[in-house]
Amino acid sequence: MNDHDRRARLREIDTDLRALRAEQVAPMEGAGDSGDEGQNLHEREELAGQIEGLEAERQRLADALDGREQT
């Protein structure tokens, strides 16, 4: 992957992160049934995992670009 591709992927990741963060579901409050609460927790954990993965990829790409720009 060249630097141009890395920068393009960083832009895609930033867009995806904004969208995923906007989709984040707040924890359920009040009297909901356990099935709904379980689904809510599952959705929050799934989104958190996707965000974590994209953030890690973003950091790797940024580090790779920083290393090239400093040399």
Buried (B, 14 or more C-beta within 10 A) or exposed (E): EEEEEBEEBBEEBEEBBEEBEEEEEEEBEEEEEEEEEEBBEEEBEEBEEBBEEBEEBBEEBBEEBEEEEEE
